[in-house]
Amino acid sequence: MNHQAITRATFRLVAGLAIMMPFILAAEPGTNPPAQTNVSPQLPADFVKSTNVEFYGNFETAGVLMDLPTGIPAWQVGRVRCWLNVDGRWQPVHDLVQVGGFPWFATSLFWLRPDTTYQVKVTMEDKAGAVLATGYGGGATRQEPRVRESAMQLHVATSGDDASPGTPEKPFKTLQHAFSVADAGTTVMIHGGTYYEGELEFARNGTAQAPIVVKAFNNERVVIDAADPNLIDPSNWKTSDGKIYSHAFTGGCFNASLEDRATGRVLRLFPVHSLDELKTRTVRTQGEFEKLGVEGGIFCDGAAAYLAVPGNLSGYKVFLARQIRALVIESRRFIQIDGLEIAHAGKGDFGAAAMVMNADDILFQNCRVRLCNAGLWVKAGSDRLTVQDCVFTDVLNSWPFQLMKNGEVGIDGQIETGCVYVDAKYSGRGMVIRRNRIAGLFDGAHVSPTSVDDARSNETDFYENVVDDVVDDFIETDGITRNVRIFDNRMNRSLSGVSLAQALDGPTFVIYNVLANCGMVKAAQQEGFEGYPFKTNGGPHPEAGSGPVFMYHNTAWTADPESRAMLIKNACWTKITLRNNIWCGRKTGFVSWRAQLSPMDFDYDDLYVEDADAPLAKISGHAKHMTLDEVRGQLGWLQHGISANPLFTDPARGVFTLEDASPCIDAGVAIPGIDDQRMRGKAPDMGAFERR
């Protein structure tokens, strides 16, 4: 990508409606968001005509953007302030920052109420504090969605007939037939059972008031299985020596797994490049299966599939994907998927439970996605995609990290995805990924495009998710990241935490997250890779570096005995601002592999290392900084910060609330628009939890 050549476009300014059910996350108690604005401050007479400030609302957040006024160069701007109208008063919120090299500035609002109208004021000041321009704007957050089940219903059952009328008594047999006739306002009721279908497409659009709804009838278990049903029974497979099994199979397969018939344990079969590799149980030049930690493999020659498995195949069910995707939602609007289970998608490139491309106002809710190469693969101009209250599971954490990242092996890019994977070209706005459970995937999610983004801002929210035991990153913002918000997530066990490699353009907000046990996965413990709570190295255009990144109120702790509180391999960013975080290392504190650091505004944090004899900071090419005084004096950091045991309640069991004696209580600094709704004492507490 030629980063400077990203085109600017004209964008829709009004957020549409999506429809979902509410959910309460069993985590930290909620905030007290500002009430709906009933009394307006004194506004200019031309308030309604003001168009230089844009308000883009999601459910509980919003983006605020202001264009650079004609005749004012960006270098002349010193600060861009923002105020939110709360009950007739202008309350300060987070400042705006310039988006990449574009002539507009952006910030994010948090803790808003759904379906509520807000007003904002923005002042642009020069470096001396004089006001250059003032703008006003406003808009509404999106309605808290719900599934609109209608009286116009089509029923599908495994015992049905597509020639039937689709009634409860005479249902259709296939999902594809139901999807092909469903119109706006139709609810497709799927009765319990397993449907071996894929590449399912909708023939028509829904509307905001009459979406097309697909849901499990009476909460029965409905499985869309992309595997070949003829291969599940192990007795259908042939063998001549009891070591290699074969079955007719067309093409290749990136997704093959075995399920132990006695225990239910699932293992993935590693794709190799030749039958000889399979027979010798090796992966090219990388070594033998057993030494690599690979239990079994698969090879496809275009006409047949061959398996090498642990033990005898008769003890397993065999699942080979015959579909690339279960659902394809392309150029469609207002589709709601509720309560389905999708499994084993990923025969070929872009393998996923669902492809969402140029599709607006799509909802995935209460679904379970398991053993798919990706959850949702998202491309092009897909606006207001919402993924909530779903469960995404896989067993990729049993594979070696170095094989999955090795391009020679041939699966690079197929499984390095997540519950949501935003592709290289994406121009969507308003994507919300919330309240999901994600476990055993390669990455938790990848939310940023890497090559082309024609959106003025992305307005992406990833919040209140629980991410556990992923191979690489809890979440990736590797790519073009314009107003991306990562907050209130509880994340445990990964190689690294939040990947900002690189979070181009900005701003990126990372707030109130728990980043626990980075470095406590196979890649770190057995393969020797370093774990760390956030990553800045690599990614698209590392020479360009990330845009502005704001990290507030995060808690990072790990049981890894070799851990660093923070590790910076390649410091390349516009500016990172850190406030009110807790960074805990067991062996070392802050470590940079390079002597030259990009700008860091690092204060009011707790930087703690368990080993009292270890350096608190170590910068390549410089002396070690052993104490907080040395860090303050020689690096200029943490002038109001601390270096002390934060006294978590029980970190080994994942309880990161603060004990009464914690030095982090009331040790933070107030950040307008971020912690003013959560502060309970004289000042905000450090970390992800405010002491009640």
C-alpha positions, -999 to +999 in steps of 0.1 A: +000+000+000+012+035-008+001+050+025+001+085+012-021+076-017-051+065+003-080+084-013-103+107+005-140+101-003-174+115+005-191+095+033-225+090+047-229+109+079-260+093+094-257+060+113-284+035+104-302+012+127-293-023+137-315-046+158-303-068+187-311-080+222-295-065+253-271-085+274-254-079+308-218-088+311-208-104+344-178-082+349-172-048+364-205-030+372-216-006+345-211+031+344-235+060+348-236+075+314-247+111+308-285+115+307-302+125+275-297+161+267-329+180+276-316+215+280-294+231+254-266+256+262-266+288+244-260+278+208-252+300+178-281+309+155-267+288+127-263+256+148-284+234+125-264+246+095-230+238+111-215+209+090-178+210+098-183+187+129-196+152+124-211+130+151-211+092+143-229+072+169-227+035+178-246+021+207-226+033+237-199+053+219-196+079+192-169+095+170-166+132+167-148+146+137-139+181+127-125+193+093-096+216+091-110+249+082-100+264+048-069+285+051-056+270+083-026+247+079-024+216+102+010+227+116-006+258+130-031+237+152-019+232+187-049+216+204-085+206+194-108+205+224-142+188+226-172+193+249-203+172+254-236+188+263-248+171+295-280+185+310-274+219+295-237+222+305-207+218+282-187+190+299-151+185+286-143+152+270-112+138+252-094+161+228-094+155+190-062+145+172-053+147+135-062+115+115-030+106+097-021+133+073-057+141+064-073+175+069-096+163+097-094+156+134-111+129+155-119+117+190-142+092+207-170+096+233-176+068+258-203+057+282-232+070+262-268+058+261-282+040+231-309+058+211-301+092+226-294+125+210-262+144+219-246+177+211-209+185+209-188+216+206-152+216+192-127+244+194-095+244+174-067+264+190-033+275+178-001+266+198-005+297+219-041+288+229-059+312+207-091+299+192-088+294+154-123+279+148-153+267+167-177+241+154-209+225+167-224+192+158-248+165+171-264+133+164-279+101+179-265+069+191-280+037+176-310+019+191-302-010+214-311-037+189-336-066+191-345-094+168-378-086+151-395-120+148-424-116+124-457-134+117-445-140+082-425-172+088-408-199+068-399-232+085-371-255+077-365-290+091-341-318+081-372-340+075-388-314+052-393-310+015-384-279-006-416-285-026-436-279+006-451-245+015-426-240+044-452-241+071-446-256+106-465-287+095-448-289+060-414-273+063-387-268+037-358-292+038-328-269+029-317-236+042-307-224+007-342-228-005-356-208+024-330-181+020-338-179-017-374-171-011-372-150+021-382-114+016-381-083+039-400-090+070-396-128+068-385-149+098-368-182+088-374-206+116-349-235+115-359-266+135-333-286+154-308-307+135-276-306+115-277-291+080-247-300+058-249-269+036-226-240+027-222-209+005-257-200+016-269-167+001-299-144+005-318-134-026-332-102-012-327-074+013-344-067+045-353-032+057-348-013+089-383-020+100-386-054+084-353-073+084-349-108+073-344-129+104-329-163+106-331-181+140-334-214+157-369-225+163-379-226+200-342-224+209-335-258+195-299-267+185-293-259+149-259-267+133-248-255+099-220-279+092-196-272+063-180-306+066-186-335+042-211-358+059-199-388+039-164-387+055-175-385+092-178-423+097-142-437+099-154-470+084-158-452+051-120-445+049-096-470+034-061-480+046-035-505+035-012-503+065-032-488+093-010-456+092-023-436+062-061-435+055-076-423+022-110-412+008-121-397-025-121-359-021-120-331-047-096-302-043-076-292-012-087-286+024-074-261+049-097-274+077-097-310+088-103-322+124-109-354+144-132-358+173-124-386+197-156-407+199-150-417+235-139-384+251-151-357+226-116-342+224-110-325+191-077-321+173-069-303+141-050-321+113-020-301+099-021-296+061+012-308+045+024-305+009+030-341-001+021-377+006+057-384+014+056-358+042+024-374+055+040-409+054+072-397+072+051-375+095+072-344+088+064-308+079+088-299+051+121-287+065+106-279+099+108-314+114+088-344+126+053-342+138+061-354+173+090-329+178+068-301+165+039-310+187+017-319+157-006-349+163-018-356+128-018-344+093-037-342+060-027-341+024-050-337-006-039-344-042-070-331-059-087-364-062-083-379-027-076-369+009-050-387+030-048-387+067-021-396+093-037-398+127-027-407+162-037-443+168-065-460+148-089-439+128-118-460+141-117-441+174-126-408+157-152-389+138-136-372+107-145-337+096-132-323+064-145-290+051-162-293+018-174-257+019-153-226+021-179-206+040-213-215+055-229-181+048-221-155+021-238-122+028-228-100-001-245-067-012-273-073+012-289-052+040-307-058+073-301-095+078-302-109+114-287-143+123-297-154+158-290-186+178-273-208+152-242-230+154-217-231+125-189-256+122-160-268+101-159-241+074-126-234+056-120-257+026-102-230+006-091-193+007-111-169+028-126-198+047-150-186+074-183-192+091-196-162+072-183-138+045-197-103+049-190-081+019-205-048+009-233-056+033-249-031+058-267-035+090-259-072+095-264-088+130-249-120+143-262-127+178-262-157+202-244-178+177-217-205+183-189-208+158-165-236+162-136-250+143-139-225+114-108-209+099-123-176+107-155-164+123-167-136+101-145-125+071-154-089+065-146-070+033-153-038+014-179-012+024-198-031+051-214-006+075-228-012+110-219-049+113-227-061+149-214-093+164-226-098+199-232-125+226-216-152+204-191-180+213-161-186+190-139-217+198-111-236+181-081-258+191-054-240+172-035-233+204-023-269+202-004-262+170+031-247+170+032-209+165+063-211+142+045-234+117+014-212+115+035-181+109+059-198+084+049-189+048+068-220+035+043-243+052+014-229+031-013-221+056-001-186+062-031-163+061-057-191+063-060-194+101-042-163+113-076-146+116-100-144+145-136-142+155-138-113+130-112-107+103-113-074+084-097-080+051-070-059+033-097-037+016-124-023+039-143+009+040-169+001+066-180+022+096-197+014+128-186-022+134-194-034+169-180-066+184-192-070+220-199-095+248-185-125+229-165-154+243-134-162+222-111-192+230-085-213+212-083-192+180-050-179+165-060-142+172-089-130+191-099-106+163-084-085+135-103-053+131-083-031+107-077-033+069-041-034+057-042-019+023-072+003+014-096+022+036-118+049+021-137+055+053-133+089+069-132+071+102-139+035+111-158+039+144-150+003+154-159-009+189-144-041+205-157-042+241-169-064+269-155-095+252-138-124+271-107-137+252-089-168+264-060-189+253-053-176+219-021-184+200-009-149+192-027-116+199-058-109+219-068-083+193-050-069+162-053-033+150-026-040+124-036-018+095-056+014+090-071+023+123-092+055+125-113+059+157-110+023+169-120+017+205-109-014+226-124-012+261-137-032+290-124-066+277-111-094+299-083-112+282-063-141+295-034-162+280-019-151+247+015-145+232+009-108+231-019-085+241-031-057+219-013-055+186-006-020+173+016-031+144+009-006+129-023+012+139-020+036+110-036+071+111-053+068+145-067+076+169-068+042+187-082+040+222-072+011+245-089+015+279-101-004+309-088-038+297-073-067+316-043-081+297-035-112+317-009-139+312+007-127+280+035-151+273+017-181+290+009-200+258+028-226+238+045-201+215+062-185+245+066-213+270+078-240+246+090-222+215+108-193+231+089-163+217+086-132+240+053-123+255+042-087+261+010-067+267+011-047+236+030-050+203+043-023+180+067-042+157+060-054+122+026-051+105+018-031+074+042-002+067+062-003+099+082+026+086+051+048+087+043+039+123+011+041+142-010+072+146-019+085+180-026+057+205-042+063+239-038+036+266-058+044+298-067+023+328-054-011+316-041-038+339-013-060+326+000-089+347+014-123+339+026-155+356+053-158+331+086-159+351+105-144+322+081-115+317+088-079+311+063-053+322+065-038+288+085-048+257+090-025+227+108-041+198+102-013+172+091+020+185+075+037+155+044+058+162+032+094+162+027+094+199+015+070+226-001+084+257-002+062+288-022+071+319-036+053+349-023+018+337-007-009+358+022-027+341+036-057+360+067-077+350+083-106+369+119-104+355+122-069+340+103-036+338+102-016+306+125-029+278+132-014+244+152-032+218+161+000+201+179+031+215+156+055+196+121+057+210+091+074+193+073+100+215+058+086+247+037+106+271+041+082+300+029+093+334+005+084+363+011+047+357+024+019+380+055+003+364+063-026+387+089-054+384+087-083+409+124-089+410+138-062+433+173-065+417+160-061+381+161-029+362+129-009+360+138+002+325+163-010+300+169+009+267+192-006+241+225+012+240+219+030+273+226+022+309+200+003+329+176+024+350+172+006+382+149+029+402+119+051+397+141+081+404+165+071+376+136+067+352+122+101+361+156+118+359+170+102+328+140+093+307+115+119+320+088+094+325+064+088+354+069+121+371+036+114+389+038+076+385+047+049+410+066+016+410+050-006+436+032-039+440-004-030+430-018-056+455-044-073+433-070-094+451-059-127+435-041-124+402-034-161+399-071-167+398-078-138+375-091-114+401-075-080+395-095-058+418-074-038+442-070-046+479-077-018+504-040-012+509-031-009+472-009+021+463-028+024+431-060+036+448-066+073+441-031+075+424-043+083+389-052+115+371-086+125+359-090+121+321-121+140+308-145+118+290-127+086+301-129+081+339-151+109+351-181+085+352-162+058+371-141+077+397-152+069+432-125+086+454-104+117+454-088+107+421-091+078+397-075+045+406-049+030+384-058-001+364-090-016+350-110-016+382-121+013+404-121+004+441-157+007+454 
